[in-house]
Amino acid sequence: MRCEHRQGRLAGAFVDPRRFTTRYMLLKTLGTTMLLCALAGTSAVGQEAGHDSEHALAMKLQNPIAALISVPFQSNFEWGGGPQSKGFKYTLNIQPVIPVSISEDWNLISRTILPVIEQHDVVPNSTQAGLGDTLQSLFFSPKAPGIGGLIWGLGPALLLPTSTEDHLGAQKFAIGPTHVFLRQEAGWTYGMLNYHLVSFGGTHSTEDVNQTYFQPFLSFTTKTYTTVALNTESTYDWNAAKWTVPLHLLLAQLVRIGGQPMQFQIGPALYVAGPTPAPDWGIRFQYTLLFPTS
């Protein structure tokens, strides 16, 4: 059913010329911000960068709970959403990852996702722009891999109702468990990240949150620090009994600019399952600043 309307969805997504201006301004602002961040961090990071090989850094980036401070800026462009299949949505996810040593054997890794959103016709004949809901996850993880090289972490996940418009978030507090497990060997990384969220407070005018998130991932990093990755970021809504399943094929490259390590990533997304408001397809571009300390 989704495939039957794809041609109409793609045509509708490009009708309004104002969207081109909006997207241009978003990309221009994002690019300027990233450049300023890179220039600001160059001198401090450049002094310490020699302690980590480029390949080790590229591998750490494939580990969601690596002992590495990183700040990804993830841009997602999505077309074909909304009940009329004409919607466009841009989401900039700001995703700082901060590890903290809490003992000789354990780290606490903080992972935050703060979305900045602009969307057109996802809600018919309207535009929304602002912040979405913030997802905060904390992982307790052993510093050394376990039996068979298993890397793992677990802890709580908390959804905070930081959305600034009605249609940009759930407007609920939600909490639940999260965990990740993975292995890395010979350039390969494979594993799974999961969480489950259940709402416990917030406005009464929106539906309760009861959803499970699955992110299986597989990647290979070459000796030239190039990474090819495949993952899904699937969500099951227990209230609606429906899946949303986007597939991502991503290409990433680790580079240094003025001594500052950073990674650029790009790739398509294809929604193979989802309720009516879900988009058809999208493009992801991600820029990640790295701050190695040892």
N, C-alpha and C positions, 0 to 999 in steps of 0.2 A: 504494500500500500504506500509506503514511504517513497519507493522508487517511481510510482506512477505520477507523482506530483513534483518530482525533482526539477523538471524543466521550468515549470511555472514558478517554483520557489526561487530558482536562481535568477530568473528574469525580474521578479518582484524585488529582489534584494538590492538591485542596482538602479531603481527608478528615480529616487529622489536625489537631485544633485547636491542638496545640502549635506548629505552623508559623506560625500567625497571631501568637503571642506572640514567636516568634523573629524574624519579619520586622519586627514593630513595634519590638522592641529594636534591631535593626540600623539601621532608619531613624532612630530617635530618636538613637542614638549618632552616626550619620553626620551628621545635621543639626546636632547640637551642635558636632561637630568643624569642620564647614564654617563655622559662624557665628563660632567663635573664630578661625579662620584669617583670615576676612574682617576682623574687628575688629582683629586684630594688624597686618594689612598696610595698613590704611586711610591712616594719616598719611604713611608713607614713599612710597607710590605716588601719593597725591594731589598731592604736590609736583611730580611729573614727568609727570603724565598729560596735561598740555596739549600736549606735543610730538607726540602722535599723535592724529589725528582718530579719532572713533568708528568711522567707516566703514573706515579703514585698519586699525584693530585687529580689526574683525570679519573683514576679508579675510585678515589674517595668521593668524587662527585656522583658516582653511581650508587653510593651507599647512603641511604637516607639518614643514618645515624652515625656518620663518620665524625671523628673528633677534629672537625674543621669548621671554622667560622666562614659562612658563605651567605651572600645576599642575592638570591635570584630575583630578577624582574621578568615575569612571565606574561607575555602578551598573547591573548587568544582572540582570534577573529572568527566569528561563526555566522553562517548564513542559513536561511531557510527555517527559522524558528517561528513560534507563535501559532495560534489556531488557524491563521490564514496562510501560513507557510511563506510569509514575506519578510520575516523579521531579520534584523542584523543586530549582533551583540558583540561588543568589544569589552574584554575583561583584562585588566592589568592586575595580576596577582603579585604582591610584594611578599616575599617568603624568606625572611631571615632565619638562619639555622645557627644556633649558638650552643656549643657544648660546654659543660661545666664539670670539672673534676670534683667529685664529692667524697672520694676516698682513694686509697691506693689502687683499688681494683674496679671502681665503678665510675661511670660518667652519667650525668643527667643532661639530656639533649632537648633543647627547646626548639620546636618548629612552629612558626606562626605563618598563617596565610591571611593576608588582608587584601580583599578584592576591591578594585576601583572599576566601576562599571558605567558604560554608556550603551543604551539599547534603543532601537527604533522598530516599532511595529511588532515587537514581541508581545506586548499588549496592544491590540489593534488600534491604529490611528493615534498613537501616542509615543512620547519619548520620555525615558527616565535616565537620570545620570546621578552618580554619587557613590557612596561606599556600600559594599555588601556586608554580610555577616562575617565576623572574624572567627577562624578556627585556630585554637591553640592546643597543641599536643606536647606532652612531656614524656620522654622515654628514659627509663632507667636501663642502662646497658653496660655489660661487662666490658672492660677495656681490652681484654684479650679474647680472641675467638674461642668458641667451645669445641666440643668433640666434633671431628670431621671438618673443622674450619667454620663452623656455624656462627654467624654473627646475628645477634638478636637484641631486641629491646621491647619493653612494654611499659604501659603507664596509662594515665587518663587523657581523654580528649574533651575539650570544652568548646561549645559553640556560643559565641557572644553576639547579641542582637545589636550590631553596630550599623546596620543598614540605615541610610538616610532617606529612603523613599519606600513606599509600601511594597512595590513589586521587585525590589532588589534584595530581599532577604526574608527569612521566615519569621522575624520579629519574636523569636523564642530563645530562651536559654535552654541548652541541651548538653547532656554529659554522657560519657560512656567510656568503655575501654578501647585502647588502641594497642596494636603490636606490629612488629616488623621482624622478619627473619630473612636471611640471605646468605649466599656463599659467593666468594670471589676466588677465581683461580685461572691462571694462564690467560688473562685479559677478559675473561667472561665474568659477568655478574648476573645472578638470577635469584629471585625471591618474591616476596609478597608483603604488602602493607595493607592492613585492615583497621577499620574502626566501626563502632556502632554507637549511634547517638539517639537518645530519648529525651524529649523536652520535659522540663520541670518548672517552667515559669515563663512569663512574657505576656504579650497581649492575648486576649481571649478571642479576637476577631480573626485570627489565622489558624490554620490546621496544625495540630500537634506534629512534632517531628518524631519519626520512628523509622530510621534508615540505617542501612549497612553499606559500607564502602569497601570495595575490593580493588586493589591495584597490583596485579601480578606484573612483573617486569623482567625483561631479558635484554642484555646489552653486551657488546664486545668493543673493547678499546684496543686500538692498534698501537704499534711502537712509535707512531707519529702523533699520538695523543688525539686521534680521531675516534669518536664513539658513534656506533650505530645502535639504536635502541628501539625496542618494541614494547608497548605496554597498553593496558586498558585501565581506565579510571571509572570503574562501573559502580553504580549506586542502585540498591534495591529499596524502593519505598514500600514499607510494610503496610501503610494505610491504603495506598492505591493498588498494591500488589502488582507493581510494574517496575521493569528494569530500564535504566538508562546506561547504554554501553557505547562509549566512544573508543575507537582504536587509534593509537598514535604511532606513527613511524617517524623517528627523529634522527637527525644527523647533527653531531656536535663536534666542535673543535676547540681545544685548549690553546690559548696564545698568551703572550706577554706583551704589554704595551707600556714602555717606560719602566719595566720591572714589575708592573702590576699584573699578576695572573688573573685571567678571566676566561670565561667560556661562552661561546656563541652556539646557539642551538636553533634548528628550524625543522619543520616537518608538517605534514598534513594530518588532519583528523577526520575520521569517517564514523558517523553515528550509525551503528548497525541495529540498534534497538533503542526505543524511547517512547514516551507518551507524546501526544500531539504537540505540546509546546517545544519539544526538543528540536534542535537544529538538524540539518542534513549533514553538513560538513564544515570544516574550518581549517585554519592555518595557525600554527603556534610558532612564535619567535621568542626565545628566551636568552637573556643576557645575565651572566652570573659573575659577581665580584667575589674573589677568594682572599681570605686573610689567614694564611698559614702562620703558625707561631712556633713550630718545632720541626 
